[in-house]
Amino acid sequence: MEEIVGEALAKRLVAWGVDTVFGLPGDGINGLMEGFRRHRDELEFVLVQHEEAAAFMATGYAKATGKLGVCAATSGPGAIHLLNGLYDAKLDNAPVLAITGMQETSVLGTHYQQEVHLDRLYQDLAVYNLMVTNPQQMPGVVDLAVRNALVKRGVAHLTFPNDIQVAAVSEDPYRHVSPGAPPSTNPVLSRPALPAAEADLARAAEVLNAGSKVAILAGIGARGAGTELLSVAEALGAPIVKTLSGKMVVPDDHPYTTGGLGLLGTKPSEEVMEDCDTLLIVGASFPYSTYLPKPGQARVVQIDADPTRVGLRLPTEAPVTADAALALRALLPKLTRHEDRSFLEKAQKGMQSWREDIRSARPA
């Protein structure tokens, strides 16, 4: 069978390591569905009852695995239904690729049935956003979309008009008027971990060593840095409070954590934030400032790979822009072990009482 654009898309997703697409078929993506069908042994299509669910499932998949989530919907209202779940991905920095259909290029602009220009609709949402209008753009634009979603940790959107979906991927329908040619690309991504500046680490260690009641707030940016985080917590005698998206950073039953914070958090975590005099924020951008230390209460050290997030929630005395694991590993030798464990022990006793209260509240 001749390879069509829909199949080229499916093959490229597989090359990027994608094994699951969440979505709902419709005649606006028949060509894409044919591509998925041809590669059904490598690419599982998870059928949903509503497109919104597909977007939330792709977002949940991305949050849980750290890998690219992919969802698909038909043109017009189908693609519009994705928006709720995709905004969740945008606001929680989950890498998701949204694939949608579009009316045939020959009828665009003619008020055709359910004609919605999705590239315009997704403009506020997506870190990469394109309507594919020429088979020669494949598969290079897929690589660009995936790289943008993974690196910028956001939503990439590709929309395919019906006629483009079923066009031969080798088709070159237009006379070229410039020496430019579509890029030849590979499904590869280089994303080296960012080390911390020595001066930033020295300042962070100075603040943390001076604290007597040090707490740690860990978010999803600390994913994969659990070992380093626990080593720093042990050195500082610091309880670890976790954001909801950072739940996986250390186990819930570890003696150094008091669990979550906020409406879905624990009382001990709230008390840690109320009592601490120093706060180390690692890969977190917790938005509910009511639950954070009051400005001026605690000196703040913040580690984040994104410099625009440092100091976003609290005045930050020692900003560190770096990969969490690398920064914590380099910070540890600069820390003075805190022999006074009273702040940590108070949090641990609070957590023990909290668990007993939870168990006693359960119906027999």
N, C-alpha and C positions, 0 to 999 in steps of 0.2 A: 504494500500500500504506500502511496505517496505520503511523505511526511508533511503534515499540515502544521500551522502555527500552534494550534491547541496541543499537538503532540510535542512540539519543540518546547513548549512551556513545561509540560509534564516531565520531560527528560531532564530539563535544566533543574527543576526542583529536586528531582532524585539525585542529581549530581551534587547539589548543595547539602544532601543528607536529609532532605525532607521525606518523611514516610507517611504523613497523615495530612489530609485536607478536610476541614469541616465546612459543610455547606448544604445548600438546597438547590437542586437543579431547576432550570427553567429554560424556555426556548431562547432566551437572550444569551445563554452560555452553552448552547448545544455543541458548538465546535470545541469548547474547552472540555466539556464532559467527555467528548469522544477521545480527546487526548488522554484524559485520566483513565478512560476505559482501556485504552491500548496499553497502559502501563499499570494496570490494576494489581499485578503481582508485586510491584514495588511501592505503589502509592495507594494507601487505603483512603477511600472517600467515606467519611462519617456523615451519614444523613441526619439532618435535624428537622424539627417541625417548624422552626421559625429562624430566619436569618440572624436575628439578634443573638440567638443561642449559639450560632456558629461563631460569631465574633467573640462572644464571651468565652467559648470553649478554646478557641485559638489563643486568646489572651491568657487564660488559665494554664494552658499547655506551655506557653512561653515563660510564664512566671515560675511554674513548677520545675521546668527542665533547664531554663536558661537558653534554650534553642529557639529557632524561628518557629512561630505559630503561623499557620496559613488558613485563611477562610475564603470561601467563594460564594458569590450570589449573582443572580440574574440582573438584567438592566432595570432602570427605573426604580420602582418601589422596593424590589428585592435588595438592591444595593443601598438604598436609603435605610433599610432596616438594620444594616450592619453597624450604623453609626454609633449607637449606644455602647456596644461592646468595644468598638474601636477607640472611642474616647477614653474608656477605661484603660486600654493599652497605652494610649498617649500619656495620660496623667500618671500612670504607674510605671512608665518607661519600660514597657514590655515590647520586644521585637516581634512585629506581626506584619505579614504580607497579606493585603486584601486584594482579591482578584474579582473583577466585575465584568459584566457584559455591557454592550452599548449597541444602539441601533446601527444599521448599516451606514457606511460613510456616504452613500449616495442619497440618503434621505435626511441626513443631519441638517438641522436648521429649517426644516419644513413643517415643524409642529407635528411630527410623527407621533404615533401612539406611545405614551409614556416616555417621551423624549426628555430625559434629564441629563444635562451635561455634567457627568459625575466628576470629571477632573476639576471643575470649578467648585462643586459641592464639597469635595475633599480637601480643598486648598488650605483651610485652617487646621485640618487634622493631620495631614501626612508630611513626613520628612522627605519623601520622594513620591511624585505624583505625575502620572503620565497616561495619556491616551495613545495606544499603539496604532499607528496609521499606515504602516508599511511593513510587510513581512521581513524586509531586510534589517529591521531593528532587532530582530530576534537572533540569538538569545541574549545579546549584549545588554538590553535594557532590563532583563531579568536579573542579571548579575549586579547591575547598578542598584536595582530596587532592594535586593537581598542585602548587599553590603551596607546600604544606607540604614535599613531597618536594624541590622545587627550592631553597627558601630554607633549610631545615634540613639539606639534603643527606643524606637518609636514605630509608627505605622508607615509602611510603604504601600502605595496603591497603583495597580496597573489595571486599566480598563481596555477591553478589546471589542471593537465593533464586530458585529456578526460576520461580515464578509471577510474581515481580516482573520478571524478565528479559523476559518475553513480554507483559507488560501494556502497554496503550497509555500512552505517556508523558503523555498529557493526562488520564489517569484520576485521579479524586479520590475514593477509595473511602470516606473517613471523614467524619463530621460534625465540623466544627471547633468546638472549645469555648473558644477563646481568640482574641483579635484577631491573634495571630501568623500569619504567612504565610511560605512558603518564600522565601528571598532570591532576588532577580533579579540574576544575576551575569554577568560577561564573562570570556573566557579571556585575562586580562591580568595582568601581574605587574610591579610597580615594585620594583627592587632597586638603589638607588643605591650606588655605591662609597663605602666609609667612609674619609674622610681621617684622617691621623694627627694627634695633638695636637702642637703645636709643642714643648712641653716634653719630650715623649717622644722626638721626633726629635733634639733638642739633646743629650739624655743618650745616645742611641744613637751619635751622631756622636762624642761625647767618648770613649766606650769604644772604638769602632772606630779612631779616629785614634791612640789610645795603643798599639794592638797592633802587634807587629812580625811576627807570623806569623798572619795572619788567614785563616780558612777560611769558606766558605759552604756551608750544607746547605740544599738547595732541595727542596721537596715539591710536591705537586699544587696546594697553595694558591698557588703561584707561576705557575700556568698563565696564559699571556697576558702575563706580565711578563718574558719572556726578554730583551728589549732592555734594559730597565731593570736587570735583574740583571747582565747582562754589563758594563754601564757602571759599576756599582758594583764589580764584580770587577776591572775594569781599573784603577780608581782606587786600590783597596786592594792590588792585586797578589795577589788571593785566588783560589786554586783553588776550583772549584765541585764539590761532591759532591752526587749526586742520590739521592733515595729511589726505589724501584721505581715508585711511582705518579707521581713527578715526572720520569720519564724524558723526557717531551716538552718540558720547560721550555727546555733548550738542547740542540743536537744532540750526539750521542755523540762525534763527531769534532772538536768544537770544542776549540781548544788550551787553553781555560780550565777544562775539566772533566776530572775523573778518573773519571767514570762513577759506578756505583752503590756502595752500601755494604751490608755484611752478608754473609750466606751467598751471595747472588747478586751481590756487589759485586766490586771490584778491590782488589788489594794496595795500589796507590798511594792509593786513597781511605782505606783503613785507616791508612796511614802519615800521611796528612794529619791525620786525627783524633787520632792519637797525638802529633803534634808541634805542633799549633797552640796558640797562647796566647790566641786570641780566636776566637769562633765566632758567625757571623751565621746564624741559622735563619730561613728565609723559607717560610712556608706548609707546614711539615713537622711531623709528630708521630711521628717515627721511634721505634718501640717497643723496639728491641733496644739497650738502654742499654750493653751490653757493648762495642759498637762506637763509642760516643760518648766524648768526652773525659771523663776521670775528674773528679768534682766537685772544684773547687778548681784544676784544671789550667788551665782557660780561662775568660776572662770571656765572658759570653753576652749577645748581643742577639737578641731574637726578635720577628719580625713575623708577626702572624696576625690574620685577620678575626674569629676566635673567641677572646674573652678567656679562656675557660676552658681553652684549650690552651696559653696562654703560661705557661712555667715548669713544664709538666707533666713533662718528661723530665730537665731540668737546672736547677739554680738559675740564675735569669735576672736579670741586673743591670739590663738596660735593656729593659723590655717595651714593645712598640708594637702597639696594637690598631688595625689598619687594613687596607684593601685593599693587596695586595702592590705592584702597579704604582704606585699613588698614593704609598705610603710611600717606595718606592725612588727615585722621581722627586724627591720633596721632600728626601730625605736626601742625594742626590748633591752638591748645591752646598755642603753643610756638611762634606764629607769633604776631608781633606788627602791629596793624591796621595802614595802610598808609593813612593819612588824605589828602595828596596831590593827587588829582584825575586827574591832568592835562594830564598825559600820557594816561590814560584810555579814558578820554574825547576826546583827539585828535584822538585816534583810532576810537571812536564811531562816531565822525563827519566825519572822512574819510569813514567809512562804510555807513553812510547816503548818502554821495555824490556818492559813488560807486553804491548804489542801484538806486539812481536817474538816473545815467548815463546808467545803464542797462535797466531801464524802458524806457528811452527816445530813446534808440537804437532799441527797438523792433518795428517791422513794425506795422503800424496802422491796 
